[in-house]
Amino acid sequence: MEFQGASFQNLGSWLLRLARLDLTVFDDIKDDVSATVPAIAVVVAATVLAGLGSWLWWFNEIDYKNGEAFLKSLVLGGIFQVGLWYLWVYVSAMILSRGFRVSIDINQMVRTMGLAFAPMAFCILIVISILAVPIGIIAVGLTLVLTNIAIAATTNADGRQVMIANFMGFLVFAIILGILSNISEVGGGSVTVEGVRVSVGGISMGGGLAPGIFFFNLSP
C-alpha cells in the first residue's frame, strides 16, 4: 500500500513534467512497476473529465433527457472508453510484436500510454459550445502525438513502425467509439430544439454512447 501510495504522490510530478514537455518522463516510468495503477488512473480520470464535459454541454445546450445523456456519456461511455484504450494499447503491441517482429513489453506500454492519455482531460472544456469541436480535436491530436512518443520509449522499433502501430490502435479505438455514438444516440437520434436539429457550425450534434468529443455524432 505504501508502495502504491508513493507512486500516486509521484503522479503529480509526472503530469507536471509532461505539461512542461519533459518527455523523458516516459523513460522514467516505463520500468516502474508501481506506476502501472497511477497510469491507469490517469486514463480513468481523463475519461471521467471528458464525459463530464460532454454531459455538461448537453445539459447546458439541450436540457433534454439529461439522465440518459449522463448515463451514456459519463457512465457507460466512460467504461467503454477505458476498455477501448486498453484495446488500443493491445493492438499497437500486437502490430509491433507480431507484425514488425520487434520486442515489446505491454506492461511498459500500459504505463507510458496511460500517462500519455492525459490530454483527453481537456475535453471537459467542450462544455464551451463554440469551442466544443476544436477543443475535442486538439485533445485527441495531443493524445495521439504523446502516445506515439510513449510507445517509442518502450521499444527499439523505428519511427515508422511506431507510428503505424499507434495509428492502427487508435483507429480501432476511434472507430468503435464512433459506432457506439451513432448506434445509441440520446433520444434515439431525433434531438431537436423548437423543431430544429441540434447542430454547431452546421454539424449535427446528436450524442451517443461515448464521452468527450466522441459523444457527438459529427455528421453534416
C-alpha positions in Angstrom: 0.0 0.0 0.0 2.8 2.4 0.8 4.5 1.4 -2.4 1.4 2.4 -4.4 0.9 5.5 -2.3 4.3 6.8 -3.1 3.6 6.3 -6.8 0.4 8.3 -6.6 2.4 11.0 -4.9 4.8 11.0 -7.9 1.9 11.1 -10.3 1.6 14.9 -9.9 5.2 15.5 -10.7 5.0 13.2 -13.7 2.0 15.1 -15.0 3.8 18.4 -14.4 6.8 17.2 -16.4 4.5 16.1 -19.2 2.9 19.6 -19.2 6.4 21.1 -19.5 7.0 18.7 -22.4 9.7 16.9 -20.5 9.3 13.7 -22.5 11.9 11.8 -20.5 9.2 11.1 -18.0 8.2 8.2 -20.2 11.7 6.7 -19.8 11.4 7.1 -16.0 8.0 5.4 -15.6 8.2 2.6 -18.1 10.2 0.3 -15.8 8.5 1.5 -12.6 6.1 -1.3 -11.8 4.4 0.8 -9.1 3.5 3.3 -11.9 1.0 0.9 -13.5 -2.0 1.7 -11.3 -1.4 5.5 -11.4 -1.1 5.4 -15.2 -4.4 3.6 -15.5 -5.9 6.1 -13.0 -4.9 8.9 -15.5 -6.9 7.2 -18.2 -9.9 6.8 -15.9 -9.7 10.4 -14.7 -9.2 11.9 -18.2 -12.2 9.8 -19.3 -14.4 11.0 -16.5 -13.5 14.6 -17.2 -14.2 14.1 -20.9 -17.6 12.5 -20.1 -18.3 15.3 -17.7 -17.6 17.9 -20.4 -19.9 16.3 -23.0 -22.7 15.8 -20.4 -22.4 19.4 -19.2 -22.5 20.6 -22.8 -25.7 18.6 -23.3 -27.2 19.8 -20.0 -26.5 23.5 -20.8 -27.3 23.5 -24.5 -30.1 20.9 -24.8 -31.6 20.1 -21.4 -33.1 17.1 -23.0 -33.3 13.7 -21.3 -30.4 14.6 -19.1 -30.5 11.3 -17.2 -29.9 9.4 -20.5 -27.1 11.8 -21.5 -25.4 11.4 -18.2 -25.6 7.6 -18.4 -24.4 7.3 -21.9 -21.7 10.0 -21.9 -20.2 9.8 -18.4 -21.0 6.3 -17.1 -21.4 3.7 -19.9 -19.4 5.8 -22.4 -16.6 6.1 -19.8 -16.5 2.4 -19.2 -16.3 1.7 -22.9 -13.6 4.3 -23.5 -11.3 2.9 -20.7 -11.8 -0.6 -22.1 -11.1 0.6 -25.7 -8.0 2.5 -24.5 -6.6 -0.9 -23.4 -7.6 -2.4 -26.7 -5.6 0.5 -28.4 -2.6 -0.5 -26.3 -3.0 -4.2 -27.1 -3.5 -3.7 -30.9 -0.4 -1.4 -31.0 1.6 -4.0 -29.1 0.5 -6.9 -31.3 1.3 -5.0 -34.5 4.8 -4.2 -33.2 5.5 -7.7 -31.9 3.8 -9.9 -34.5 3.7 -7.6 -37.5 7.1 -6.0 -37.2 8.8 -8.6 -35.1 10.2 -6.2 -32.6 10.4 -6.8 -28.8 7.8 -5.1 -26.7 6.6 -5.1 -23.1 2.9 -4.5 -22.9 3.2 -3.5 -19.2 5.6 -0.7 -20.1 3.2 0.4 -22.8 0.3 0.5 -20.4 2.4 2.8 -18.1 3.6 5.2 -20.7 0.4 5.2 -22.9 -1.7 5.7 -19.7 0.2 8.8 -18.8 0.1 10.0 -22.5 -3.7 9.8 -22.4 -3.8 12.8 -20.0 -4.7 15.4 -22.7 -8.1 13.8 -23.2 -9.0 15.6 -19.9 -9.1 18.8 -21.9 -12.4 17.5 -23.3 -14.1 18.8 -20.2 -13.8 22.2 -21.9 -16.2 21.2 -24.7 -18.8 22.5 -22.3 -17.9 25.8 -24.0 -20.2 25.3 -27.0 -18.5 27.5 -29.6 -15.2 25.7 -28.9 -16.5 22.1 -28.5 -15.3 20.6 -31.7 -11.9 22.4 -31.9 -11.1 21.6 -28.3 -12.1 17.9 -28.8 -9.9 17.6 -31.9 -6.9 19.3 -30.2 -7.3 16.9 -27.2 -7.4 13.8 -29.4 -4.5 15.1 -31.5 -2.3 15.8 -28.5 -3.1 12.4 -27.1 -2.2 10.7 -30.4 1.2 12.6 -30.6 2.1 11.7 -27.0 1.1 8.1 -27.2 3.4 7.8 -30.2 6.3 9.2 -28.1 5.2 6.9 -25.2 5.4 3.8 -27.4 8.8 4.8 -28.8 10.1 5.0 -25.2 9.3 1.3 -24.7 10.6 -0.3 -27.8 13.5 -0.4 -30.3 11.1 -0.2 -33.2 11.9 2.6 -35.7 9.7 5.7 -36.0 7.7 4.5 -39.0 6.8 1.2 -37.2 5.8 3.0 -34.0 3.6 5.4 -36.0 1.8 2.7 -37.9 1.2 0.6 -34.8 0.0 3.5 -32.8 -2.3 4.8 -35.5 -3.8 1.4 -36.1 -4.5 1.0 -32.4 -6.0 4.5 -32.3 -8.1 3.7 -35.4 -9.7 0.7 -33.6 -10.3 2.9 -30.6 -11.9 5.8 -32.6 -14.0 3.6 -35.0 -15.6 1.6 -32.2 -16.4 4.7 -30.2 -17.8 6.4 -33.3 -20.0 3.4 -33.9 -21.2 3.4 -30.3 -22.0 7.1 -30.6 -24.0 6.5 -33.8 -26.0 3.4 -32.8 -27.0 4.6 -29.4 -27.8 8.3 -29.6 -29.6 10.1 -26.8 -33.2 10.4 -27.6 -32.9 7.9 -30.5 -31.1 10.4 -32.7 -34.1 12.7 -33.1 -33.0 15.6 -30.8 -34.4 18.9 -31.8 -34.9 22.3 -30.2 -38.0 24.1 -31.4 -38.2 21.7 -34.3 -34.6 22.3 -35.4 -32.0 19.5 -35.4 -29.3 20.4 -32.9 -26.0 21.5 -34.6 -22.9 23.6 -34.0 -21.3 25.1 -37.1 -23.5 23.1 -39.4 -22.5 19.8 -37.8 -25.2 17.6 -36.3 -24.5 17.2 -32.6 -26.7 14.2 -31.5 -24.9 12.5 -28.7 -24.3 8.8 -28.2 -22.6 6.1 -26.1 -19.2 7.7 -25.7 -17.5 10.5 -23.7 -15.9 13.8 -24.8 -15.7 14.6 -28.5 -16.7 11.0 -29.3 -20.1 11.6 -27.7 -21.1 13.7 -30.7 -22.4 12.4 -33.9 -20.3 14.6 -36.1 -22.3 14.2 -39.3 -23.2 17.1 -41.7 
